Amino acid sequence: MFISQAFAQAAPAAATGGAESTLFSLLPLVLMFVVLYFIMIRPQMKKQKEHKAMIEALAKGDEVVIAGGVLGRVAKLGDSYVHVEVANNVELQVQRVSVVQVLPKGTFK
């Protein structure tokens, strides 16, 4: 009584845009990936490259900060490990990648 009957309508004819409409529909997605690359991926790769160069340039006597925030002086160098002297006769053996920063000479006393 109160509900009217619904009748199916014919579907409108599909627009024939061809390749142009496909290209324009993919354009926002491509632009998002380009922006993502320049904002996130590229700076991260640059930072990794700088960190790798810093680790390879480590030398005995360098003053460093390791990942836990501990300051020390490099006592021995190995291929994958570094011995960091944090106090007199106290050395920590850490992986090379855990060195976060090389400090200027004279910072660690």
Biopython code that builds the backbone (N, CA, C, O; Angstrom):
import numpy as np
from Bio.PDB.StructureBuilder import StructureBuilder

atoms = [
    (1, "MET", "N", (0.804, -1.180, 0.000)),
    (1, "MET", "CA", (0.000, 0.000, 0.000)),
    (1, "MET", "C", (0.864, 1.268, 0.000)),
    (1, "MET", "O", (0.706, 2.150, -0.844)),
    (2, "PHE", "N", (1.780, 1.331, 0.970)),
    (2, "PHE", "CA", (2.622, 2.520, 1.036)),
    (2, "PHE", "C", (3.921, 2.373, 0.256)),
    (2, "PHE", "O", (4.630, 3.356, 0.039)),
    (3, "ILE", "N", (4.233, 1.163, -0.162)),
    (3, "ILE", "CA", (5.477, 0.920, -0.876)),
    (3, "ILE", "C", (5.184, 0.858, -2.363)),
    (3, "ILE", "O", (4.335, 0.089, -2.813)),
    (4, "SER", "N", (5.898, 1.676, -3.115)),
    (4, "SER", "CA", (5.698, 1.659, -4.561)),
    (4, "SER", "C", (6.589, 0.599, -5.182)),
    (4, "SER", "O", (7.618, 0.236, -4.612)),
    (5, "GLN", "N", (6.210, 0.117, -6.311)),
    (5, "GLN", "CA", (6.990, -0.908, -6.964)),
    (5, "GLN", "C", (8.163, -0.264, -7.705)),
    (5, "GLN", "O", (8.040, 0.810, -8.294)),
    (6, "ALA", "N", (9.302, -0.956, -7.654)),
    (6, "ALA", "CA", (10.500, -0.469, -8.335)),
    (6, "ALA", "C", (10.690, -1.259, -9.612)),
    (6, "ALA", "O", (10.585, -2.485, -9.619)),
    (7, "PHE", "N", (10.963, -0.563, -10.673)),
    (7, "PHE", "CA", (11.184, -1.220, -11.950)),
    (7, "PHE", "C", (12.632, -0.976, -12.381)),
    (7, "PHE", "O", (13.177, 0.112, -12.193)),
    (8, "ALA", "N", (13.228, -1.993, -12.951)),
    (8, "ALA", "CA", (14.614, -1.876, -13.410)),
    (8, "ALA", "C", (14.678, -0.938, -14.601)),
    (8, "ALA", "O", (13.821, -0.948, -15.484)),
    (9, "GLN", "N", (15.712, -0.139, -14.592)),
    (9, "GLN", "CA", (15.919, 0.776, -15.712)),
    (9, "GLN", "C", (17.060, 0.260, -16.576)),
    (9, "GLN", "O", (17.929, -0.472, -16.104)),
    (10, "ALA", "N", (17.047, 0.636, -17.797)),
    (10, "ALA", "CA", (18.119, 0.237, -18.699)),
    (10, "ALA", "C", (19.392, 0.973, -18.317)),
    (10, "ALA", "O", (19.355, 2.157, -17.980)),
    (11, "ALA", "N", (20.518, 0.272, -18.370)),
    (11, "ALA", "CA", (21.805, 0.872, -18.030)),
    (11, "ALA", "C", (22.185, 1.888, -19.087)),
    (11, "ALA", "O", (21.952, 1.661, -20.275)),
    (12, "PRO", "N", (22.775, 3.018, -18.670)),
    (12, "PRO", "CA", (23.200, 4.008, -19.657)),
    (12, "PRO", "C", (24.346, 3.459, -20.491)),
    (12, "PRO", "O", (25.085, 2.588, -20.033)),
    (13, "ALA", "N", (24.496, 3.941, -21.668)),
    (13, "ALA", "CA", (25.547, 3.485, -22.580)),
    (13, "ALA", "C", (26.911, 3.845, -22.000)),
    (13, "ALA", "O", (27.091, 4.946, -21.480)),
    (14, "ALA", "N", (27.848, 2.951, -22.082)),
    (14, "ALA", "CA", (29.186, 3.177, -21.554)),
    (14, "ALA", "C", (29.913, 4.210, -22.407)),
    (14, "ALA", "O", (29.789, 4.240, -23.631)),
    (15, "ALA", "N", (30.680, 5.061, -21.713)),
    (15, "ALA", "CA", (31.455, 6.068, -22.432)),
    (15, "ALA", "C", (32.640, 5.387, -23.104)),
    (15, "ALA", "O", (33.292, 4.526, -22.514)),
    (16, "THR", "N", (32.902, 5.770, -24.301)),
    (16, "THR", "CA", (34.008, 5.162, -25.038)),
    (16, "THR", "C", (35.168, 6.144, -25.090)),
    (16, "THR", "O", (35.373, 6.839, -26.085)),
    (17, "GLY", "N", (35.942, 6.186, -23.971)),
    (17, "GLY", "CA", (37.084, 7.086, -23.902)),
    (17, "GLY", "C", (38.340, 6.433, -24.420)),
    (17, "GLY", "O", (39.261, 7.116, -24.866)),
    (18, "GLY", "N", (38.386, 5.126, -24.366)),
    (18, "GLY", "CA", (39.541, 4.410, -24.878)),
    (18, "GLY", "C", (40.750, 4.531, -23.966)),
    (18, "GLY", "O", (40.619, 4.543, -22.742)),
    (19, "ALA", "N", (41.912, 4.621, -24.565)),
    (19, "ALA", "CA", (43.174, 4.650, -23.832)),
    (19, "ALA", "C", (43.352, 5.938, -23.043)),
    (19, "ALA", "O", (44.020, 5.935, -22.009)),
    (20, "GLU", "N", (42.780, 7.020, -23.497)),
    (20, "GLU", "CA", (42.926, 8.301, -22.799)),
    (20, "GLU", "C", (42.331, 8.240, -21.407)),
    (20, "GLU", "O", (42.953, 8.702, -20.451)),
    (21, "SER", "N", (41.144, 7.682, -21.276)),
    (21, "SER", "CA", (40.517, 7.627, -19.961)),
    (21, "SER", "C", (41.284, 6.696, -19.022)),
    (21, "SER", "O", (41.353, 6.961, -17.822)),
    (22, "THR", "N", (41.859, 5.618, -19.543)),
    (22, "THR", "CA", (42.658, 4.713, -18.723)),
    (22, "THR", "C", (43.908, 5.417, -18.232)),
    (22, "THR", "O", (44.285, 5.278, -17.068)),
    (23, "LEU", "N", (44.547, 6.164, -19.098)),
    (23, "LEU", "CA", (45.752, 6.898, -18.727)),
    (23, "LEU", "C", (45.445, 7.935, -17.657)),
    (23, "LEU", "O", (46.186, 8.055, -16.682)),
    (24, "PHE", "N", (44.368, 8.682, -17.826)),
    (24, "PHE", "CA", (44.025, 9.705, -16.844)),
    (24, "PHE", "C", (43.571, 9.101, -15.525)),
    (24, "PHE", "O", (43.725, 9.739, -14.484)),
    (25, "SER", "N", (43.022, 7.906, -15.532)),
    (25, "SER", "CA", (42.612, 7.279, -14.278)),
    (25, "SER", "C", (43.821, 6.736, -13.515)),
    (25, "SER", "O", (43.773, 6.636, -12.289)),
    (26, "LEU", "N", (44.896, 6.385, -14.212)),
    (26, "LEU", "CA", (46.112, 5.893, -13.557)),
    (26, "LEU", "C", (47.065, 7.017, -13.160)),
    (26, "LEU", "O", (47.981, 6.795, -12.367)),
    (27, "LEU", "N", (46.867, 8.198, -13.689)),
    (27, "LEU", "CA", (47.763, 9.319, -13.424)),
    (27, "LEU", "C", (47.886, 9.658, -11.930)),
    (27, "LEU", "O", (49.010, 9.853, -11.467)),
    (28, "PRO", "N", (46.807, 9.738, -11.158)),
    (28, "PRO", "CA", (46.970, 10.028, -9.722)),
    (28, "PRO", "C", (47.782, 8.962, -8.984)),
    (28, "PRO", "O", (48.556, 9.289, -8.085)),
    (29, "LEU", "N", (47.613, 7.710, -9.351)),
    (29, "LEU", "CA", (48.367, 6.636, -8.720)),
    (29, "LEU", "C", (49.861, 6.758, -9.020)),
    (29, "LEU", "O", (50.695, 6.580, -8.132)),
    (30, "VAL", "N", (50.186, 7.057, -10.257)),
    (30, "VAL", "CA", (51.585, 7.228, -10.644)),
    (30, "VAL", "C", (52.183, 8.441, -9.928)),
    (30, "VAL", "O", (53.321, 8.384, -9.464)),
    (31, "LEU", "N", (51.440, 9.518, -9.836)),
    (31, "LEU", "CA", (51.930, 10.713, -9.135)),
    (31, "LEU", "C", (52.171, 10.441, -7.656)),
    (31, "LEU", "O", (53.126, 10.962, -7.080)),
    (32, "MET", "N", (51.320, 9.635, -7.038)),
    (32, "MET", "CA", (51.526, 9.296, -5.623)),
    (32, "MET", "C", (52.825, 8.524, -5.430)),
    (32, "MET", "O", (53.545, 8.773, -4.463)),
    (33, "PHE", "N", (53.143, 7.587, -6.333)),
    (33, "PHE", "CA", (54.389, 6.837, -6.220)),
    (33, "PHE", "C", (55.603, 7.727, -6.443)),
    (33, "PHE", "O", (56.631, 7.543, -5.791)),
    (34, "VAL", "N", (55.499, 8.682, -7.346)),
    (34, "VAL", "CA", (56.612, 9.610, -7.583)),
    (34, "VAL", "C", (56.857, 10.467, -6.341)),
    (34, "VAL", "O", (58.003, 10.653, -5.931)),
    (35, "VAL", "N", (55.801, 10.982, -5.750)),
    (35, "VAL", "CA", (55.933, 11.794, -4.534)),
    (35, "VAL", "C", (56.482, 10.944, -3.395)),
    (35, "VAL", "O", (57.341, 11.409, -2.647)),
    (36, "LEU", "N", (56.011, 9.722, -3.248)),
    (36, "LEU", "CA", (56.499, 8.813, -2.208)),
    (36, "LEU", "C", (57.994, 8.566, -2.376)),
    (36, "LEU", "O", (58.733, 8.538, -1.392)),
    (37, "TYR", "N", (58.440, 8.387, -3.609)),
    (37, "TYR", "CA", (59.854, 8.152, -3.859)),
    (37, "TYR", "C", (60.700, 9.337, -3.410)),
    (37, "TYR", "O", (61.708, 9.156, -2.727)),
    (38, "PHE", "N", (60.297, 10.552, -3.790)),
    (38, "PHE", "CA", (61.105, 11.722, -3.460)),
    (38, "PHE", "C", (61.000, 12.148, -2.004)),
    (38, "PHE", "O", (61.915, 12.792, -1.491)),
    (39, "ILE", "N", (59.924, 11.811, -1.331)),
    (39, "ILE", "CA", (59.755, 12.230, 0.062)),
    (39, "ILE", "C", (60.270, 11.190, 1.049)),
    (39, "ILE", "O", (60.804, 11.556, 2.096)),
    (40, "MET", "N", (60.124, 9.906, 0.744)),
    (40, "MET", "CA", (60.484, 8.876, 1.710)),
    (40, "MET", "C", (61.642, 7.984, 1.277)),
    (40, "MET", "O", (62.599, 7.818, 2.034)),
    (41, "ILE", "N", (61.582, 7.420, 0.104)),
    (41, "ILE", "CA", (62.538, 6.389, -0.287)),
    (41, "ILE", "C", (63.916, 6.970, -0.576)),
    (41, "ILE", "O", (64.917, 6.451, -0.081)),
    (42, "ARG", "N", (63.987, 8.020, -1.356)),
    (42, "ARG", "CA", (65.277, 8.601, -1.743)),
    (42, "ARG", "C", (66.066, 9.141, -0.539)),
    (42, "ARG", "O", (67.261, 8.863, -0.436)),
    (43, "PRO", "N", (65.440, 9.906, 0.378)),
    (43, "PRO", "CA", (66.205, 10.368, 1.544)),
    (43, "PRO", "C", (66.696, 9.219, 2.433)),
    (43, "PRO", "O", (67.784, 9.299, 3.002)),
    (44, "GLN", "N", (65.900, 8.156, 2.552)),
    (44, "GLN", "CA", (66.319, 7.019, 3.360)),
    (44, "GLN", "C", (67.521, 6.316, 2.730)),
    (44, "GLN", "O", (68.436, 5.900, 3.442)),
    (45, "MET", "N", (67.528, 6.182, 1.418)),
    (45, "MET", "CA", (68.663, 5.555, 0.744)),
    (45, "MET", "C", (69.919, 6.416, 0.908)),
    (45, "MET", "O", (71.017, 5.886, 1.075)),
    (46, "LYS", "N", (69.762, 7.726, 0.860)),
    (46, "LYS", "CA", (70.898, 8.629, 1.041)),
    (46, "LYS", "C", (71.466, 8.501, 2.453)),
    (46, "LYS", "O", (72.682, 8.491, 2.641)),
    (47, "LYS", "N", (70.578, 8.405, 3.440)),
    (47, "LYS", "CA", (71.005, 8.273, 4.832)),
    (47, "LYS", "C", (71.741, 6.950, 5.046)),
    (47, "LYS", "O", (72.747, 6.917, 5.756)),
    (48, "GLN", "N", (71.259, 5.865, 4.448)),
    (48, "GLN", "CA", (71.926, 4.569, 4.557)),
    (48, "GLN", "C", (73.309, 4.607, 3.921)),
    (48, "GLN", "O", (74.256, 4.023, 4.449)),
    (49, "LYS", "N", (73.425, 5.282, 2.805)),
    (49, "LYS", "CA", (74.707, 5.395, 2.113)),
    (49, "LYS", "C", (75.716, 6.168, 2.973)),
    (49, "LYS", "O", (76.879, 5.775, 3.063)),
    (50, "GLU", "N", (75.281, 7.258, 3.599)),
    (50, "GLU", "CA", (76.161, 8.042, 4.464)),
    (50, "GLU", "C", (76.592, 7.230, 5.687)),
    (50, "GLU", "O", (77.751, 7.299, 6.095)),
    (51, "HIS", "N", (75.666, 6.459, 6.277)),
    (51, "HIS", "CA", (75.977, 5.643, 7.447)),
    (51, "HIS", "C", (76.995, 4.566, 7.087)),
    (51, "HIS", "O", (77.921, 4.303, 7.855)),
    (52, "LYS", "N", (76.828, 3.949, 5.932)),
    (52, "LYS", "CA", (77.770, 2.923, 5.488)),
    (52, "LYS", "C", (79.162, 3.515, 5.293)),
    (52, "LYS", "O", (80.156, 2.899, 5.679)),
    (53, "ALA", "N", (79.242, 4.698, 4.702)),
    (53, "ALA", "CA", (80.533, 5.355, 4.501)),
    (53, "ALA", "C", (81.179, 5.709, 5.838)),
    (53, "ALA", "O", (82.395, 5.593, 5.988)),
    (54, "MET", "N", (80.367, 6.141, 6.814)),
    (54, "MET", "CA", (80.893, 6.477, 8.138)),
    (54, "MET", "C", (81.462, 5.233, 8.823)),
    (54, "MET", "O", (82.529, 5.292, 9.435)),
    (55, "ILE", "N", (80.752, 4.112, 8.720)),
    (55, "ILE", "CA", (81.204, 2.877, 9.361)),
    (55, "ILE", "C", (82.486, 2.366, 8.713)),
    (55, "ILE", "O", (83.382, 1.885, 9.407)),
    (56, "GLU", "N", (82.579, 2.465, 7.400)),
    (56, "GLU", "CA", (83.783, 2.012, 6.707)),
    (56, "GLU", "C", (84.986, 2.895, 7.025)),
    (56, "GLU", "O", (86.124, 2.431, 6.944)),
    (57, "ALA", "N", (84.758, 4.157, 7.385)),
    (57, "ALA", "CA", (85.851, 5.085, 7.663)),
    (57, "ALA", "C", (86.281, 5.081, 9.131)),
    (57, "ALA", "O", (87.148, 5.866, 9.516)),
    (58, "LEU", "N", (85.695, 4.216, 9.952)),
    (58, "LEU", "CA", (86.082, 4.159, 11.363)),
    (58, "LEU", "C", (87.561, 3.804, 11.494)),
    (58, "LEU", "O", (88.093, 2.994, 10.735)),
    (59, "ALA", "N", (88.209, 4.433, 12.474)),
    (59, "ALA", "CA", (89.618, 4.155, 12.728)),
    (59, "ALA", "C", (89.839, 4.059, 14.230)),
    (59, "ALA", "O", (89.033, 4.547, 15.023)),
    (60, "LYS", "N", (90.925, 3.433, 14.602)),
    (60, "LYS", "CA", (91.262, 3.299, 16.017)),
    (60, "LYS", "C", (91.474, 4.698, 16.608)),
    (60, "LYS", "O", (92.178, 5.527, 16.031)),
    (61, "GLY", "N", (90.859, 4.942, 17.758)),
    (61, "GLY", "CA", (90.981, 6.233, 18.427)),
    (61, "GLY", "C", (89.817, 7.170, 18.158)),
    (61, "GLY", "O", (89.703, 8.207, 18.811)),
    (62, "ASP", "N", (88.950, 6.830, 17.213)),
    (62, "ASP", "CA", (87.761, 7.658, 16.957)),
    (62, "ASP", "C", (86.823, 7.610, 18.159)),
    (62, "ASP", "O", (86.662, 6.571, 18.799)),
    (63, "GLU", "N", (86.220, 8.734, 18.446)),
    (63, "GLU", "CA", (85.237, 8.804, 19.532)),
    (63, "GLU", "C", (83.859, 8.666, 18.913)),
    (63, "GLU", "O", (83.499, 9.397, 17.990)),
    (64, "VAL", "N", (83.084, 7.705, 19.441)),
    (64, "VAL", "CA", (81.823, 7.341, 18.813)),
    (64, "VAL", "C", (80.692, 7.257, 19.836)),
    (64, "VAL", "O", (80.910, 7.173, 21.045)),
    (65, "VAL", "N", (79.480, 7.286, 19.295)),
    (65, "VAL", "CA", (78.277, 7.000, 20.070)),
    (65, "VAL", "C", (77.703, 5.721, 19.490)),
    (65, "VAL", "O", (77.501, 5.616, 18.280)),
    (66, "ILE", "N", (77.436, 4.733, 20.365)),
    (66, "ILE", "CA", (76.836, 3.493, 19.876)),
    (66, "ILE", "C", (75.330, 3.547, 20.114)),
    (66, "ILE", "O", (74.833, 4.444, 20.795)),
    (67, "ALA", "N", (74.617, 2.592, 19.553)),
    (67, "ALA", "CA", (73.157, 2.628, 19.483)),
    (67, "ALA", "C", (72.467, 2.849, 20.831)),
    (67, "ALA", "O", (71.402, 3.466, 20.862)),
    (68, "GLY", "N", (73.015, 2.383, 21.919)),
    (68, "GLY", "CA", (72.379, 2.563, 23.222)),
    (68, "GLY", "C", (72.600, 3.941, 23.812)),
    (68, "GLY", "O", (72.103, 4.241, 24.897)),
    (69, "GLY", "N", (73.347, 4.786, 23.104)),
    (69, "GLY", "CA", (73.620, 6.125, 23.606)),
    (69, "GLY", "C", (74.908, 6.194, 24.413)),
    (69, "GLY", "O", (75.184, 7.204, 25.060)),
    (70, "VAL", "N", (75.694, 5.128, 24.376)),
    (70, "VAL", "CA", (76.943, 5.055, 25.132)),
    (70, "VAL", "C", (78.060, 5.685, 24.308)),
    (70, "VAL", "O", (78.215, 5.405, 23.119)),
    (71, "LEU", "N", (78.839, 6.548, 24.974)),
    (71, "LEU", "CA", (79.983, 7.178, 24.313)),
    (71, "LEU", "C", (81.230, 6.388, 24.628)),
    (71, "LEU", "O", (81.372, 5.842, 25.722)),
    (72, "GLY", "N", (82.140, 6.327, 23.662)),
    (72, "GLY", "CA", (83.387, 5.622, 23.883)),
    (72, "GLY", "C", (84.386, 5.909, 22.790)),
    (72, "GLY", "O", (84.124, 6.654, 21.845)),
    (73, "ARG", "N", (85.552, 5.287, 22.953)),
    (73, "ARG", "CA", (86.644, 5.462, 21.989)),
    (73, "ARG", "C", (86.922, 4.092, 21.367)),
    (73, "ARG", "O", (86.969, 3.082, 22.069)),
    (74, "VAL", "N", (87.105, 4.067, 20.062)),
    (74, "VAL", "CA", (87.362, 2.811, 19.360)),
    (74, "VAL", "C", (88.742, 2.302, 19.764)),
    (74, "VAL", "O", (89.745, 2.994, 19.595)),
    (75, "ALA", "N", (88.780, 1.061, 20.311)),
    (75, "ALA", "CA", (90.037, 0.456, 20.746)),
    (75, "ALA", "C", (90.563, -0.531, 19.713)),
    (75, "ALA", "O", (91.757, -0.548, 19.415)),
    (76, "LYS", "N", (89.669, -1.355, 19.167)),
    (76, "LYS", "CA", (90.059, -2.345, 18.163)),
    (76, "LYS", "C", (88.988, -2.383, 17.092)),
    (76, "LYS", "O", (87.814, -2.121, 17.349)),
    (77, "LEU", "N", (89.416, -2.714, 15.893)),
    (77, "LEU", "CA", (88.493, -2.845, 14.772)),
    (77, "LEU", "C", (88.571, -4.248, 14.196)),
    (77, "LEU", "O", (89.656, -4.799, 14.016)),
    (78, "GLY", "N", (87.424, -4.811, 13.913)),
    (78, "GLY", "CA", (87.357, -6.092, 13.220)),
    (78, "GLY", "C", (86.537, -5.907, 11.958)),
    (78, "GLY", "O", (86.139, -4.793, 11.616)),
    (79, "ASP", "N", (86.288, -7.021, 11.267)),
    (79, "ASP", "CA", (85.488, -6.934, 10.043)),
    (79, "ASP", "C", (84.054, -6.544, 10.338)),
    (79, "ASP", "O", (83.483, -5.695, 9.654)),
    (80, "SER", "N", (83.465, -7.163, 11.360)),
    (80, "SER", "CA", (82.063, -6.866, 11.671)),
    (80, "SER", "C", (81.856, -6.382, 13.094)),
    (80, "SER", "O", (80.745, -6.000, 13.461)),
    (81, "TYR", "N", (82.921, -6.391, 13.910)),
    (81, "TYR", "CA", (82.800, -5.962, 15.302)),
    (81, "TYR", "C", (83.799, -4.860, 15.624)),
    (81, "TYR", "O", (84.854, -4.754, 14.998)),
    (82, "VAL", "N", (83.448, -4.044, 16.608)),
    (82, "VAL", "CA", (84.295, -2.953, 17.070)),
    (82, "VAL", "C", (84.383, -3.055, 18.586)),
    (82, "VAL", "O", (83.375, -3.293, 19.252)),
    (83, "HIS", "N", (85.571, -2.879, 19.129)),
    (83, "HIS", "CA", (85.739, -2.821, 20.575)),
    (83, "HIS", "C", (85.768, -1.341, 20.956)),
    (83, "HIS", "O", (86.634, -0.591, 20.506)),
    (84, "VAL", "N", (84.817, -0.935, 21.785)),
    (84, "VAL", "CA", (84.695, 0.460, 22.192)),
    (84, "VAL", "C", (85.056, 0.557, 23.663)),
    (84, "VAL", "O", (84.444, -0.097, 24.508)),
    (85, "GLU", "N", (86.060, 1.382, 23.966)),
    (85, "GLU", "CA", (86.476, 1.585, 25.352)),
    (85, "GLU", "C", (85.597, 2.697, 25.952)),
    (85, "GLU", "O", (85.644, 3.843, 25.505)),
    (86, "VAL", "N", (84.794, 2.340, 26.972)),
    (86, "VAL", "CA", (83.867, 3.300, 27.568)),
    (86, "VAL", "C", (84.410, 3.876, 28.866)),
    (86, "VAL", "O", (83.951, 4.930, 29.307)),
    (87, "ALA", "N", (85.380, 3.207, 29.490)),
    (87, "ALA", "CA", (86.049, 3.686, 30.702)),
    (87, "ALA", "C", (87.426, 3.014, 30.728)),
    (87, "ALA", "O", (87.737, 2.199, 29.860)),
    (88, "ASN", "N", (88.237, 3.355, 31.714)),
    (88, "ASN", "CA", (89.554, 2.728, 31.815)),
    (88, "ASN", "C", (89.384, 1.226, 32.010)),
    (88, "ASN", "O", (88.696, 0.784, 32.930)),
    (89, "ASN", "N", (90.012, 0.453, 31.144)),
    (89, "ASN", "CA", (89.984, -1.013, 31.176)),
    (89, "ASN", "C", (88.584, -1.605, 31.031)),
    (89, "ASN", "O", (88.360, -2.742, 31.449)),
    (90, "VAL", "N", (87.647, -0.873, 30.457)),
    (90, "VAL", "CA", (86.299, -1.389, 30.198)),
    (90, "VAL", "C", (86.017, -1.234, 28.709)),
    (90, "VAL", "O", (85.909, -0.125, 28.187)),
    (91, "GLU", "N", (85.901, -2.386, 28.038)),
    (91, "GLU", "CA", (85.630, -2.375, 26.600)),
    (91, "GLU", "C", (84.338, -3.109, 26.310)),
    (91, "GLU", "O", (84.036, -4.138, 26.914)),
    (92, "LEU", "N", (83.581, -2.559, 25.374)),
    (92, "LEU", "CA", (82.373, -3.213, 24.893)),
    (92, "LEU", "C", (82.626, -3.666, 23.462)),
    (92, "LEU", "O", (83.173, -2.924, 22.647)),
    (93, "GLN", "N", (82.217, -4.899, 23.173)),
    (93, "GLN", "CA", (82.333, -5.393, 21.805)),
    (93, "GLN", "C", (80.955, -5.266, 21.171)),
    (93, "GLN", "O", (79.997, -5.894, 21.623)),
    (94, "VAL", "N", (80.856, -4.451, 20.122)),
    (94, "VAL", "CA", (79.568, -4.197, 19.456)),
    (94, "VAL", "C", (79.740, -4.394, 17.961)),
    (94, "VAL", "O", (80.856, -4.382, 17.442)),
    (95, "GLN", "N", (78.625, -4.575, 17.284)),
    (95, "GLN", "CA", (78.672, -4.667, 15.829)),
    (95, "GLN", "C", (78.975, -3.288, 15.247)),
    (95, "GLN", "O", (78.630, -2.263, 15.833)),
    (96, "ARG", "N", (79.616, -3.282, 14.104)),
    (96, "ARG", "CA", (79.964, -2.008, 13.457)),
    (96, "ARG", "C", (78.726, -1.168, 13.151)),
    (96, "ARG", "O", (78.762, 0.057, 13.269)),
    (97, "VAL", "N", (77.624, -1.826, 12.757)),
    (97, "VAL", "CA", (76.424, -1.087, 12.380)),
    (97, "VAL", "C", (75.763, -0.399, 13.565)),
    (97, "VAL", "O", (74.906, 0.464, 13.379)),
    (98, "SER", "N", (76.157, -0.776, 14.800)),
    (98, "SER", "CA", (75.559, -0.128, 15.964)),
    (98, "SER", "C", (76.197, 1.225, 16.275)),
    (98, "SER", "O", (75.730, 1.942, 17.160)),
    (99, "VAL", "N", (77.256, 1.576, 15.557)),
    (99, "VAL", "CA", (77.852, 2.907, 15.715)),
    (99, "VAL", "C", (76.930, 3.903, 15.028)),
    (99, "VAL", "O", (76.677, 3.815, 13.826)),
    (100, "VAL", "N", (76.433, 4.854, 15.818)),
    (100, "VAL", "CA", (75.456, 5.805, 15.313)),
    (100, "VAL", "C", (76.118, 7.091, 14.815)),
    (100, "VAL", "O", (75.693, 7.677, 13.819)),
    (101, "GLN", "N", (77.164, 7.516, 15.523)),
    (101, "GLN", "CA", (77.756, 8.813, 15.202)),
    (101, "GLN", "C", (79.226, 8.815, 15.583)),
    (101, "GLN", "O", (79.617, 8.201, 16.576)),
    (102, "VAL", "N", (80.032, 9.498, 14.801)),
    (102, "VAL", "CA", (81.436, 9.733, 15.132)),
    (102, "VAL", "C", (81.520, 11.158, 15.657)),
    (102, "VAL", "O", (81.098, 12.107, 14.996)),
    (103, "LEU", "N", (82.073, 11.289, 16.857)),
    (103, "LEU", "CA", (82.158, 12.592, 17.514)),
    (103, "LEU", "C", (83.480, 13.283, 17.182)),
    (103, "LEU", "O", (84.449, 12.624, 16.806)),
    (104, "PRO", "N", (83.519, 14.612, 17.321)),
    (104, "PRO", "CA", (84.796, 15.314, 17.138)),
    (104, "PRO", "C", (85.802, 14.903, 18.211)),
    (104, "PRO", "O", (85.418, 14.554, 19.327)),
    (105, "LYS", "N", (87.070, 14.945, 17.876)),
    (105, "LYS", "CA", (88.129, 14.575, 18.828)),
    (105, "LYS", "C", (88.054, 15.466, 20.061)),
    (105, "LYS", "O", (87.841, 16.673, 19.954)),
    (106, "GLY", "N", (88.232, 14.861, 21.235)),
    (106, "GLY", "CA", (88.217, 15.607, 22.481)),
    (106, "GLY", "C", (86.860, 15.660, 23.155)),
    (106, "GLY", "O", (86.745, 16.227, 24.241)),
    (107, "THR", "N", (85.844, 15.096, 22.558)),
    (107, "THR", "CA", (84.514, 15.111, 23.163)),
    (107, "THR", "C", (84.441, 14.139, 24.335)),
    (107, "THR", "O", (83.878, 14.463, 25.380)),
    (108, "PHE", "N", (85.000, 12.968, 24.164)),
    (108, "PHE", "CA", (84.979, 11.918, 25.184)),
    (108, "PHE", "C", (86.246, 12.026, 26.020)),
    (108, "PHE", "O", (87.352, 12.010, 25.479)),
    (109, "LYS", "N", (86.092, 12.135, 27.327)),
    (109, "LYS", "CA", (87.266, 12.276, 28.206)),
    (109, "LYS", "C", (87.404, 11.098, 29.125)),
    (109, "LYS", "O", (88.333, 11.050, 29.931)),
]
sb = StructureBuilder()
sb.init_structure("model")
sb.init_model(0)
sb.init_chain("A")
sb.init_seg("    ")
for serial, (resi, resn, name, xyz) in enumerate(atoms, 1):
    if name == "N":
        sb.init_residue(resn, " ", resi, " ")
    sb.init_atom(name, np.array(xyz, "f"), 0.0, 1.0, " ", f" {name:<3s}", serial, name[0])
structure = sb.get_structure()
